[in-house]
Amino acid sequence: MNAIKRARHFIEQNPQERAAKVLSSLVLALETEHSFELSQLYELDLAAFELAIEILKEWRLDRYYAGKAKLFDISLQLSQMKS
């Protein structure tokens, strides 16, 4: 399973966890080309940090990957829940 799909599943299953919020913020920043505070990544446990790095790699390699849209949608939903 690729990182984008794993992140989407993680966020869907754990929307209240700090790691899910950081990952969704990262995705929103990547998609909207807004800034992201990198120090948030260092607050993650190793597994979530590595997932974030994998997301960055996949995003860079394939900006138009279809699964990205689903991850962006769930990240946007989580962002709106925080408001």
Biopython code that builds the backbone (N, CA, C, O; Angstrom):
import numpy as np
from Bio.PDB.StructureBuilder import StructureBuilder

atoms = [
    (1, "MET", "N", (0.860, -1.180, 0.000)),
    (1, "MET", "CA", (0.000, 0.000, 0.000)),
    (1, "MET", "C", (0.904, 1.240, 0.000)),
    (1, "MET", "O", (1.886, 1.292, 0.741)),
    (2, "ASN", "N", (0.578, 2.220, -0.817)),
    (2, "ASN", "CA", (1.415, 3.409, -0.881)),
    (2, "ASN", "C", (1.151, 4.351, 0.298)),
    (2, "ASN", "O", (0.153, 4.216, 1.006)),
    (3, "ALA", "N", (2.054, 5.295, 0.490)),
    (3, "ALA", "CA", (1.994, 6.189, 1.640)),
    (3, "ALA", "C", (0.733, 7.045, 1.645)),
    (3, "ALA", "O", (0.152, 7.285, 2.704)),
    (4, "ILE", "N", (0.312, 7.502, 0.488)),
    (4, "ILE", "CA", (-0.881, 8.342, 0.419)),
    (4, "ILE", "C", (-2.113, 7.572, 0.884)),
    (4, "ILE", "O", (-2.942, 8.095, 1.629)),
    (5, "LYS", "N", (-2.221, 6.339, 0.441)),
    (5, "LYS", "CA", (-3.358, 5.509, 0.847)),
    (5, "LYS", "C", (-3.270, 5.166, 2.333)),
    (5, "LYS", "O", (-4.283, 5.178, 3.033)),
    (6, "ARG", "N", (-2.070, 4.863, 2.816)),
    (6, "ARG", "CA", (-1.897, 4.548, 4.248)),
    (6, "ARG", "C", (-2.248, 5.759, 5.108)),
    (6, "ARG", "O", (-2.873, 5.623, 6.160)),
    (7, "ALA", "N", (-1.846, 6.932, 4.659)),
    (7, "ALA", "CA", (-2.163, 8.151, 5.403)),
    (7, "ALA", "C", (-3.664, 8.394, 5.440)),
    (7, "ALA", "O", (-4.213, 8.762, 6.479)),
    (8, "ARG", "N", (-4.316, 8.194, 4.327)),
    (8, "ARG", "CA", (-5.780, 8.384, 4.287)),
    (8, "ARG", "C", (-6.458, 7.449, 5.273)),
    (8, "ARG", "O", (-7.349, 7.869, 6.011)),
    (9, "HIS", "N", (-6.050, 6.190, 5.295)),
    (9, "HIS", "CA", (-6.630, 5.219, 6.234)),
    (9, "HIS", "C", (-6.337, 5.631, 7.675)),
    (9, "HIS", "O", (-7.215, 5.553, 8.535)),
    (10, "PHE", "N", (-5.123, 6.063, 7.935)),
    (10, "PHE", "CA", (-4.750, 6.471, 9.289)),
    (10, "PHE", "C", (-5.593, 7.650, 9.760)),
    (10, "PHE", "O", (-6.096, 7.650, 10.883)),
    (11, "ILE", "N", (-5.744, 8.649, 8.904)),
    (11, "ILE", "CA", (-6.517, 9.838, 9.262)),
    (11, "ILE", "C", (-7.991, 9.486, 9.471)),
    (11, "ILE", "O", (-8.624, 9.973, 10.408)),
    (12, "GLU", "N", (-8.531, 8.643, 8.595)),
    (12, "GLU", "CA", (-9.931, 8.229, 8.736)),
    (12, "GLU", "C", (-10.168, 7.476, 10.040)),
    (12, "GLU", "O", (-11.201, 7.662, 10.684)),
    (13, "GLN", "N", (-9.232, 6.635, 10.430)),
    (13, "GLN", "CA", (-9.399, 5.790, 11.614)),
    (13, "GLN", "C", (-9.019, 6.496, 12.913)),
    (13, "GLN", "O", (-9.456, 6.083, 13.987)),
    (14, "ASN", "N", (-8.213, 7.554, 12.832)),
    (14, "ASN", "CA", (-7.700, 8.225, 14.030)),
    (14, "ASN", "C", (-7.799, 9.748, 13.926)),
    (14, "ASN", "O", (-6.799, 10.432, 14.147)),
    (15, "PRO", "N", (-8.954, 10.295, 13.600)),
    (15, "PRO", "CA", (-9.039, 11.733, 13.315)),
    (15, "PRO", "C", (-8.682, 12.639, 14.493)),
    (15, "PRO", "O", (-8.333, 13.801, 14.285)),
    (16, "GLN", "N", (-8.762, 12.137, 15.714)),
    (16, "GLN", "CA", (-8.472, 12.979, 16.881)),
    (16, "GLN", "C", (-7.014, 12.930, 17.310)),
    (16, "GLN", "O", (-6.593, 13.730, 18.145)),
    (17, "GLU", "N", (-6.233, 12.002, 16.754)),
    (17, "GLU", "CA", (-4.832, 11.880, 17.137)),
    (17, "GLU", "C", (-4.007, 13.028, 16.566)),
    (17, "GLU", "O", (-4.269, 13.513, 15.466)),
    (18, "ARG", "N", (-3.021, 13.445, 17.321)),
    (18, "ARG", "CA", (-2.130, 14.534, 16.896)),
    (18, "ARG", "C", (-1.470, 14.214, 15.557)),
    (18, "ARG", "O", (-1.363, 15.082, 14.690)),
    (19, "ALA", "N", (-1.027, 12.966, 15.391)),
    (19, "ALA", "CA", (-0.350, 12.579, 14.149)),
    (19, "ALA", "C", (-1.279, 12.738, 12.950)),
    (19, "ALA", "O", (-0.835, 13.169, 11.886)),
    (20, "ALA", "N", (-2.552, 12.400, 13.098)),
    (20, "ALA", "CA", (-3.510, 12.544, 12.001)),
    (20, "ALA", "C", (-3.680, 14.013, 11.640)),
    (20, "ALA", "O", (-3.784, 14.362, 10.464)),
    (21, "LYS", "N", (-3.708, 14.858, 12.635)),
    (21, "LYS", "CA", (-3.867, 16.291, 12.394)),
    (21, "LYS", "C", (-2.642, 16.873, 11.694)),
    (21, "LYS", "O", (-2.769, 17.710, 10.801)),
    (22, "VAL", "N", (-1.461, 16.427, 12.104)),
    (22, "VAL", "CA", (-0.231, 16.909, 11.466)),
    (22, "VAL", "C", (-0.163, 16.420, 10.026)),
    (22, "VAL", "O", (0.162, 17.186, 9.119)),
    (23, "LEU", "N", (-0.471, 15.142, 9.817)),
    (23, "LEU", "CA", (-0.440, 14.600, 8.460)),
    (23, "LEU", "C", (-1.454, 15.306, 7.566)),
    (23, "LEU", "O", (-1.152, 15.612, 6.412)),
    (24, "SER", "N", (-2.633, 15.564, 8.076)),
    (24, "SER", "CA", (-3.639, 16.248, 7.255)),
    (24, "SER", "C", (-3.217, 17.686, 6.967)),
    (24, "SER", "O", (-3.477, 18.202, 5.880)),
    (25, "SER", "N", (-2.569, 18.334, 7.933)),
    (25, "SER", "CA", (-2.058, 19.693, 7.696)),
    (25, "SER", "C", (-0.970, 19.683, 6.625)),
    (25, "SER", "O", (-0.905, 20.582, 5.786)),
    (26, "LEU", "N", (-0.126, 18.668, 6.662)),
    (26, "LEU", "CA", (0.917, 18.526, 5.650)),
    (26, "LEU", "C", (0.303, 18.373, 4.263)),
    (26, "LEU", "O", (0.731, 19.022, 3.309)),
    (27, "VAL", "N", (-0.696, 17.518, 4.162)),
    (27, "VAL", "CA", (-1.368, 17.278, 2.882)),
    (27, "VAL", "C", (-2.029, 18.558, 2.376)),
    (27, "VAL", "O", (-1.922, 18.889, 1.195)),
    (28, "LEU", "N", (-2.704, 19.270, 3.257)),
    (28, "LEU", "CA", (-3.347, 20.521, 2.850)),
    (28, "LEU", "C", (-2.310, 21.535, 2.368)),
    (28, "LEU", "O", (-2.538, 22.236, 1.382)),
    (29, "ALA", "N", (-1.189, 21.612, 3.049)),
    (29, "ALA", "CA", (-0.133, 22.537, 2.639)),
    (29, "ALA", "C", (0.430, 22.153, 1.279)),
    (29, "ALA", "O", (0.681, 23.019, 0.441)),
    (30, "LEU", "N", (0.628, 20.870, 1.061)),
    (30, "LEU", "CA", (1.150, 20.417, -0.225)),
    (30, "LEU", "C", (0.168, 20.707, -1.357)),
    (30, "LEU", "O", (0.559, 21.182, -2.424)),
    (31, "GLU", "N", (-1.078, 20.425, -1.119)),
    (31, "GLU", "CA", (-2.088, 20.591, -2.168)),
    (31, "GLU", "C", (-2.350, 22.060, -2.479)),
    (31, "GLU", "O", (-2.525, 22.436, -3.638)),
    (32, "THR", "N", (-2.375, 22.876, -1.448)),
    (32, "THR", "CA", (-2.709, 24.287, -1.642)),
    (32, "THR", "C", (-1.472, 25.162, -1.825)),
    (32, "THR", "O", (-1.576, 26.364, -2.068)),
    (33, "GLU", "N", (-0.309, 24.545, -1.704)),
    (33, "GLU", "CA", (0.970, 25.240, -1.824)),
    (33, "GLU", "C", (1.112, 26.353, -0.798)),
    (33, "GLU", "O", (1.688, 27.404, -1.077)),
    (34, "HIS", "N", (0.573, 26.104, 0.405)),
    (34, "HIS", "CA", (0.746, 27.013, 1.527)),
    (34, "HIS", "C", (1.883, 26.502, 2.408)),
    (34, "HIS", "O", (2.377, 25.391, 2.218)),
    (35, "SER", "N", (2.281, 27.307, 3.350)),
    (35, "SER", "CA", (3.395, 26.934, 4.216)),
    (35, "SER", "C", (2.966, 25.863, 5.229)),
    (35, "SER", "O", (1.791, 25.699, 5.554)),
    (36, "PHE", "N", (3.992, 25.147, 5.706)),
    (36, "PHE", "CA", (3.794, 24.105, 6.710)),
    (36, "PHE", "C", (4.957, 24.206, 7.682)),
    (36, "PHE", "O", (6.112, 24.284, 7.263)),
    (37, "GLU", "N", (4.666, 24.204, 8.962)),
    (37, "GLU", "CA", (5.689, 24.308, 9.990)),
    (37, "GLU", "C", (6.374, 22.949, 10.157)),
    (37, "GLU", "O", (5.813, 22.019, 10.737)),
    (38, "LEU", "N", (7.604, 22.860, 9.634)),
    (38, "LEU", "CA", (8.327, 21.587, 9.645)),
    (38, "LEU", "C", (8.556, 21.030, 11.043)),
    (38, "LEU", "O", (8.674, 19.817, 11.212)),
    (39, "SER", "N", (8.620, 21.881, 12.023)),
    (39, "SER", "CA", (8.850, 21.404, 13.388)),
    (39, "SER", "C", (7.739, 20.458, 13.855)),
    (39, "SER", "O", (7.946, 19.660, 14.770)),
    (40, "GLN", "N", (6.556, 20.547, 13.227)),
    (40, "GLN", "CA", (5.468, 19.631, 13.575)),
    (40, "GLN", "C", (5.851, 18.180, 13.286)),
    (40, "GLN", "O", (5.417, 17.268, 13.990)),
    (41, "LEU", "N", (6.660, 17.969, 12.255)),
    (41, "LEU", "CA", (7.067, 16.608, 11.902)),
    (41, "LEU", "C", (7.916, 15.981, 12.995)),
    (41, "LEU", "O", (7.824, 14.781, 13.254)),
    (42, "TYR", "N", (8.739, 16.796, 13.632)),
    (42, "TYR", "CA", (9.632, 16.273, 14.668)),
    (42, "TYR", "C", (8.904, 15.913, 15.954)),
    (42, "TYR", "O", (9.469, 15.245, 16.820)),
    (43, "GLU", "N", (7.676, 16.341, 16.086)),
    (43, "GLU", "CA", (6.862, 15.994, 17.251)),
    (43, "GLU", "C", (6.197, 14.626, 17.089)),
    (43, "GLU", "O", (5.665, 14.072, 18.051)),
    (44, "LEU", "N", (6.229, 14.086, 15.875)),
    (44, "LEU", "CA", (5.585, 12.799, 15.589)),
    (44, "LEU", "C", (6.435, 11.639, 16.072)),
    (44, "LEU", "O", (7.654, 11.757, 16.202)),
    (45, "ASP", "N", (5.773, 10.504, 16.341)),
    (45, "ASP", "CA", (6.544, 9.300, 16.619)),
    (45, "ASP", "C", (7.208, 8.852, 15.319)),
    (45, "ASP", "O", (6.883, 9.354, 14.243)),
    (46, "LEU", "N", (8.128, 7.918, 15.424)),
    (46, "LEU", "CA", (8.933, 7.542, 14.270)),
    (46, "LEU", "C", (8.089, 7.027, 13.108)),
    (46, "LEU", "O", (8.353, 7.379, 11.958)),
    (47, "ALA", "N", (7.084, 6.207, 13.382)),
    (47, "ALA", "CA", (6.254, 5.642, 12.306)),
    (47, "ALA", "C", (5.509, 6.744, 11.551)),
    (47, "ALA", "O", (5.470, 6.730, 10.321)),
    (48, "ALA", "N", (4.922, 7.691, 12.270)),
    (48, "ALA", "CA", (4.187, 8.788, 11.626)),
    (48, "ALA", "C", (5.152, 9.721, 10.893)),
    (48, "ALA", "O", (4.831, 10.225, 9.817)),
    (49, "PHE", "N", (6.325, 9.948, 11.469)),
    (49, "PHE", "CA", (7.336, 10.771, 10.808)),
    (49, "PHE", "C", (7.749, 10.141, 9.480)),
    (49, "PHE", "O", (7.818, 10.823, 8.457)),
    (50, "GLU", "N", (8.023, 8.842, 9.503)),
    (50, "GLU", "CA", (8.411, 8.149, 8.272)),
    (50, "GLU", "C", (7.295, 8.176, 7.244)),
    (50, "GLU", "O", (7.556, 8.293, 6.047)),
    (51, "LEU", "N", (6.047, 8.067, 7.703)),
    (51, "LEU", "CA", (4.914, 8.160, 6.785)),
    (51, "LEU", "C", (4.869, 9.554, 6.146)),
    (51, "LEU", "O", (4.618, 9.674, 4.947)),
    (52, "ALA", "N", (5.107, 10.590, 6.927)),
    (52, "ALA", "CA", (5.123, 11.953, 6.391)),
    (52, "ALA", "C", (6.213, 12.106, 5.325)),
    (52, "ALA", "O", (5.991, 12.730, 4.287)),
    (53, "ILE", "N", (7.369, 11.542, 5.585)),
    (53, "ILE", "CA", (8.467, 11.613, 4.615)),
    (53, "ILE", "C", (8.088, 10.870, 3.331)),
    (53, "ILE", "O", (8.365, 11.340, 2.227)),
    (54, "GLU", "N", (7.455, 9.710, 3.487)),
    (54, "GLU", "CA", (7.012, 8.949, 2.314)),
    (54, "GLU", "C", (5.967, 9.733, 1.518)),
    (54, "GLU", "O", (5.975, 9.706, 0.287)),
    (55, "ILE", "N", (5.076, 10.424, 2.214)),
    (55, "ILE", "CA", (4.078, 11.257, 1.528)),
    (55, "ILE", "C", (4.790, 12.325, 0.705)),
    (55, "ILE", "O", (4.447, 12.550, -0.455)),
    (56, "LEU", "N", (5.765, 12.971, 1.296)),
    (56, "LEU", "CA", (6.516, 14.000, 0.575)),
    (56, "LEU", "C", (7.183, 13.435, -0.667)),
    (56, "LEU", "O", (7.172, 14.067, -1.723)),
    (57, "LYS", "N", (7.759, 12.259, -0.548)),
    (57, "LYS", "CA", (8.414, 11.630, -1.695)),
    (57, "LYS", "C", (7.409, 11.313, -2.795)),
    (57, "LYS", "O", (7.647, 11.609, -3.966)),
    (58, "GLU", "N", (6.280, 10.708, -2.412)),
    (58, "GLU", "CA", (5.265, 10.360, -3.409)),
    (58, "GLU", "C", (4.674, 11.611, -4.044)),
    (58, "GLU", "O", (4.444, 11.649, -5.253)),
    (59, "TRP", "N", (4.431, 12.628, -3.234)),
    (59, "TRP", "CA", (3.831, 13.859, -3.745)),
    (59, "TRP", "C", (4.739, 14.484, -4.781)),
    (59, "TRP", "O", (4.284, 14.974, -5.814)),
    (60, "ARG", "N", (6.021, 14.462, -4.495)),
    (60, "ARG", "CA", (6.991, 15.049, -5.409)),
    (60, "ARG", "C", (7.060, 14.259, -6.708)),
    (60, "ARG", "O", (7.144, 14.836, -7.792)),
    (61, "LEU", "N", (7.023, 12.941, -6.592)),
    (61, "LEU", "CA", (7.146, 12.095, -7.772)),
    (61, "LEU", "C", (5.899, 12.109, -8.651)),
    (61, "LEU", "O", (5.992, 12.025, -9.876)),
    (62, "ASP", "N", (4.750, 12.213, -8.027)),
    (62, "ASP", "CA", (3.514, 12.085, -8.806)),
    (62, "ASP", "C", (2.451, 13.039, -8.277)),
    (62, "ASP", "O", (1.561, 12.633, -7.529)),
    (63, "ARG", "N", (2.543, 14.276, -8.657)),
    (63, "ARG", "CA", (1.631, 15.296, -8.144)),
    (63, "ARG", "C", (0.185, 15.063, -8.536)),
    (63, "ARG", "O", (-0.721, 15.610, -7.906)),
    (64, "TYR", "N", (-0.046, 14.276, -9.546)),
    (64, "TYR", "CA", (-1.405, 14.112, -10.047)),
    (64, "TYR", "C", (-1.973, 12.723, -9.784)),
    (64, "TYR", "O", (-2.878, 12.269, -10.484)),
    (65, "TYR", "N", (-1.447, 12.070, -8.791)),
    (65, "TYR", "CA", (-1.893, 10.736, -8.430)),
    (65, "TYR", "C", (-3.364, 10.783, -7.977)),
    (65, "TYR", "O", (-3.735, 11.635, -7.170)),
    (66, "ALA", "N", (-4.179, 9.887, -8.485)),
    (66, "ALA", "CA", (-5.627, 9.936, -8.215)),
    (66, "ALA", "C", (-5.970, 9.779, -6.738)),
    (66, "ALA", "O", (-6.909, 10.414, -6.258)),
    (67, "GLY", "N", (-5.237, 8.955, -6.014)),
    (67, "GLY", "CA", (-5.519, 8.731, -4.595)),
    (67, "GLY", "C", (-5.283, 9.960, -3.744)),
    (67, "GLY", "O", (-5.811, 10.067, -2.637)),
    (68, "LYS", "N", (-4.502, 10.873, -4.248)),
    (68, "LYS", "CA", (-4.203, 12.100, -3.526)),
    (68, "LYS", "C", (-5.482, 12.894, -3.282)),
    (68, "LYS", "O", (-5.628, 13.519, -2.232)),
    (69, "ALA", "N", (-6.385, 12.877, -4.214)),
    (69, "ALA", "CA", (-7.634, 13.629, -4.081)),
    (69, "ALA", "C", (-8.444, 13.137, -2.895)),
    (69, "ALA", "O", (-9.032, 13.937, -2.168)),
    (70, "LYS", "N", (-8.476, 11.839, -2.696)),
    (70, "LYS", "CA", (-9.213, 11.280, -1.562)),
    (70, "LYS", "C", (-8.567, 11.685, -0.242)),
    (70, "LYS", "O", (-9.262, 12.031, 0.712)),
    (71, "LEU", "N", (-7.234, 11.641, -0.189)),
    (71, "LEU", "CA", (-6.517, 12.047, 1.012)),
    (71, "LEU", "C", (-6.731, 13.534, 1.279)),
    (71, "LEU", "O", (-6.917, 13.934, 2.429)),
    (72, "PHE", "N", (-6.709, 14.359, 0.229)),
    (72, "PHE", "CA", (-6.964, 15.786, 0.395)),
    (72, "PHE", "C", (-8.367, 16.013, 0.950)),
    (72, "PHE", "O", (-8.558, 16.849, 1.833)),
    (73, "ASP", "N", (-9.335, 15.281, 0.444)),
    (73, "ASP", "CA", (-10.721, 15.436, 0.887)),
    (73, "ASP", "C", (-10.861, 15.125, 2.375)),
    (73, "ASP", "O", (-11.485, 15.891, 3.109)),
    (74, "ILE", "N", (-10.281, 13.999, 2.833)),
    (74, "ILE", "CA", (-10.411, 13.634, 4.251)),
    (74, "ILE", "C", (-9.632, 14.612, 5.114)),
    (74, "ILE", "O", (-10.050, 14.907, 6.234)),
    (75, "SER", "N", (-8.508, 15.122, 4.619)),
    (75, "SER", "CA", (-7.730, 16.100, 5.364)),
    (75, "SER", "C", (-8.504, 17.415, 5.489)),
    (75, "SER", "O", (-8.472, 18.057, 6.539)),
    (76, "LEU", "N", (-9.191, 17.811, 4.430)),
    (76, "LEU", "CA", (-10.006, 19.015, 4.461)),
    (76, "LEU", "C", (-11.156, 18.847, 5.442)),
    (76, "LEU", "O", (-11.470, 19.771, 6.193)),
    (77, "GLN", "N", (-11.781, 17.689, 5.445)),
    (77, "GLN", "CA", (-12.865, 17.422, 6.376)),
    (77, "GLN", "C", (-12.385, 17.545, 7.822)),
    (77, "GLN", "O", (-13.061, 18.148, 8.656)),
    (78, "LEU", "N", (-11.208, 16.967, 8.117)),
    (78, "LEU", "CA", (-10.656, 17.041, 9.448)),
    (78, "LEU", "C", (-10.339, 18.484, 9.821)),
    (78, "LEU", "O", (-10.572, 18.900, 10.956)),
    (79, "SER", "N", (-9.818, 19.235, 8.885)),
    (79, "SER", "CA", (-9.506, 20.639, 9.117)),
    (79, "SER", "C", (-10.768, 21.421, 9.481)),
    (79, "SER", "O", (-10.743, 22.268, 10.374)),
    (80, "GLN", "N", (-11.853, 21.139, 8.794)),
    (80, "GLN", "CA", (-13.113, 21.822, 9.051)),
    (80, "GLN", "C", (-13.711, 21.408, 10.394)),
    (80, "GLN", "O", (-14.390, 22.202, 11.044)),
    (81, "MET", "N", (-13.458, 20.162, 10.811)),
    (81, "MET", "CA", (-13.942, 19.703, 12.121)),
    (81, "MET", "C", (-13.234, 20.457, 13.246)),
    (81, "MET", "O", (-13.832, 20.718, 14.291)),
    (82, "LYS", "N", (-11.968, 20.807, 13.038)),
    (82, "LYS", "CA", (-11.203, 21.530, 14.062)),
    (82, "LYS", "C", (-11.718, 22.942, 14.258)),
    (82, "LYS", "O", (-11.583, 23.513, 15.340)),
    (83, "SER", "N", (-12.307, 23.503, 13.221)),
    (83, "SER", "CA", (-12.769, 24.900, 13.274)),
    (83, "SER", "C", (-13.999, 25.055, 14.126)),
    (83, "SER", "O", (-14.512, 26.165, 14.274)),
]
sb = StructureBuilder()
sb.init_structure("model")
sb.init_model(0)
sb.init_chain("A")
sb.init_seg("    ")
for serial, (resi, resn, name, xyz) in enumerate(atoms, 1):
    if name == "N":
        sb.init_residue(resn, " ", resi, " ")
    sb.init_atom(name, np.array(xyz, "f"), 0.0, 1.0, " ", f" {name:<3s}", serial, name[0])
structure = sb.get_structure()
